[in-house]
Amino acid sequence: MAMSAMAGVEGGASDGEKEEALNLQMEFEWVLHEEVHAILHQLHTVLVECAHRFPVPLYGNENQKNEKFILTSAPENLKCMLSLTGDSITHADISFKVLRQIHTICRTSIVQENPWKLQQIQDAANHLQQALGYIDNVDKQYIFRSADEVLHIVSCLLGALQRARSALVLPKKKTMDELMKSRNMKSLSPNLPEDLAISFYIQSHKLVFAAYQLSNVQGTMRFEFYQADCPVPWLNEVLWLLTSALQICQQLKDKICVFSQYKDFTVGSHSASAIFY
């Protein structure tokens, strides 16, 4: 009698485990069939909004607005009034102090015929376009059959979006020699003396203007550096949307990773006992 009761308890526990496994399997299928596509659609909407904030042709956006900015440092060691059109500075009046025997004002300009290109903007746009392409390539009727399938596309999206954000937040560092030899320096009229260089770059939501001087003072190399910046409204919006998209991707990845540990889950099979191996 005791043995019979014990068998009944063991049988009940086994049935409970089977029911729990079946529920997990059904939830897994619902996530693959319904939620993944819903999240990809939500993500696509956010990324299209992001694309339409860019001032360059991108995903149906032909916007190439012209914006004017004034950048000055405190104290006023440098000043720049410029026009930003798309991903290029199409006009700029530049002046900054340099150290000679006495402080001297150096002046130069950028004209529309020879613009200064901000490659970071185009790089970020290219990575965003790639992310949108990953979603567009997923047929809306496609049935995902494993966690690995979803994790693959999510990993591709995370990579593209992280590269897009990094292109704007983390400008590439350059040596003085690289700055002086930059093709953008040829945009300046008149050209700068050989010991001077300037740069324009994006850092987070700001446009930065920097001036550099390398000089030999009594046998010692001396490096002077000044910079000014100003906020660019559309950059703030782009970064916010990219961050939102990254969060959506990460949340989907976390959810799928819960199921990915059950390697034998397959769509259409409600025999989930393999998860107890």
Buried (B, 14 or more C-beta within 10 A) or exposed (E): EEEEEEEEEEEEEEEEBBEEBBEBBEEBBEBBEEBBBEBBEBBBEBBBBBBBBBBBEBBEBEBEEEBEBEBBBEEEBBBBBBBBBBBBBBBBEBBBBBEEEEEEEBEBBBEEEEBBBBBBBBBBBBBBBBBBEBBEEBEEEEEBBBBEBBBEBBEBBBBBBBBBBBBBBEBEEBEBEEBBEBEBBEBBEEEBEEBBBBBBBBBBBBBBBBBBBBBEEEEEEEEBEBBBBBEBEBBBBBBEBBEBBBEBBEEBBEBBEEBBEBEEBBBEEEEBEEBEE
